[in-house]
Amino acid sequence: MLAEINDLLNNLIWGNILIYLLPALGLFFTVSSRFVQFRYFFKMFNILRDTVHDKEGHISSFQALMLSVAGRVGGGNIAGVAVAITLGGPGAVFWMWIIGLIGMSTSFFECSLAQLYKEKDKADSCVYRGGPAYYVTKALGLRWVGIIISVLLLITFGFAFNATQSFIIASSFEASFNTPLWITGSILTVIFGLAIFGGIKRITKFSEVVVPIMAVGYLLIAIVVIALNYDQIPSLISMIVSEAFTPSTAISGGIGAVILQGAKRGMFSNEAGLGSAPNVAAVAYVAHPVQQGIVQSFSVFIDTIILCSCTAFIILLSGVYSPGADGVQGVLLTQNALIEHIGPLGGYFVTVALLLFGFSSMLYNYYLAENSLNFFSKGNVTLFNIFRVVCIALIAWGAFQDLGSIFTFADLSMGLLAVINMIVIAVLYKPVLRLIKGYERQLKEGKKPVLRYNDYSEFKIDKETWKEIVDNINDERAKAKE
């Protein structure tokens, strides 16, 4: 009975509310900001180039981006795309692209807000905290909503998703390499513990190394596949666009199913608007909130436009996919496609990719939960250490458990989180438009933008935090000119 209620609520939230709310508000943010995600696309590279390394112990914009990509890039890129193609046909890929491009603006808005309303960590003055719980409390004075958001994040990402990821990785290695569950689970537990007990700085340093390797590795294998089938690429793209509007009769549900599958899998994969990425965006040390908003929108592009497309091309170029076929979904379809392209090595590659994608997602999920705990504890070291021990224990326990029902419950809590977050962003869109205008005004003046925090007093931001950041950055720039 509980499972039926859970399924009913999941279908209501994801199939009847978010499927319309996320793209509708994404379009609103895109138009109201004059297509900010496209106007500033190439500025992302300049921002990252200037902030690759730590500054006085702070977390850089690049490190925050890598941690965000670590969370966004995961099973959704390997299994989720395969599910979208199985249920919605090749045309679902087109709508996944559209959702990704629109979602870039949503991510820009929520991450700019997270930066604007961030505050110093009580335990480490070089670390910042922020996210939906913080900006709904500071901007709107609704602490009770912030508490609900924090609880949903803590349960969804810290406990349910991480335990499930542990099981997926352990069972995948058992299937591919006959590795006992307890061995994989033990190794995961030890590495995870070493990473999280070092705090957010160690997590970002780990992600800074692992994420580029896994993303580039997956991209390279896709490039090999595309190079081997380069003559089919024009017709493949033409088919994707054509099937987006006139799907094969073998696709149950017609064009509605195509759009639904592409949109749902795109949203699940890139997380734009779901309220998770802003928690990571807030930690970056940048001169102006718009800078991190620009960078974080790029992570949506990496996830959906680049890596999801890699999986789609691998599947559709293989000949393994058959419209209307039953029983071949998820990661199995991707594995079979790669085996078709490069032999048995392809199946092993997918398993290793799942390990890297899954483990980096576990670190990202942990940080989201830690940030939520900080909203309550305000840096209580004992409470944080107890929390870390519980998280580590759940990784070990999850390796032996089939947590499908828990994962479904986590989908429900994440859906509730997304509904709350999207409504809050819609209410707070004006501060973001002010940020954009202020940023552009300084560019026109020929200056490197910094947040003129006194211009935003009515928005109840933490002026002391921003005064220190701006003063430090101005000093750094003055010394660089000498």
Secondary structure by P-SEA (a helix, b strand, c coil): caaaaaaaaaaaacccccccaaaaaaaaaaaaacccccccccaaaaaaaaccccccccccaaaaaaaaaaaacccccccaaaaaaaccccaaaaaaaaaaaaaaaaaaaaaaaaaaaccccccccccccccaaaaaaaacccaaaaaaaaaaaaaacccaaaaaaaaaaaaaaaaaccccaaaaaaaaaaaaaaaaaacaaaaaaaaaccaaaaaaaaaaaaaaaaaacccaaaaaaaaaaaaaccccccccccaaaaaaaaaaaaaaacccccccaaaaaaacccccaaaaaaaaaaaaaaccccaaaaaaaaaaacccccccccccccaaaaaaaaaacccaaaaaaaaaaaaaaaaaaaaaaaaaaaaaaaaccccaaaaaaaaaaaaaaaaaaaccccaaaaaaaaaaaaaaaaaaaaaaaaaaaaaaaaaaaaaaaaaaaccccccccccccccccaaaaaaaaaaaaaaaaaaaac
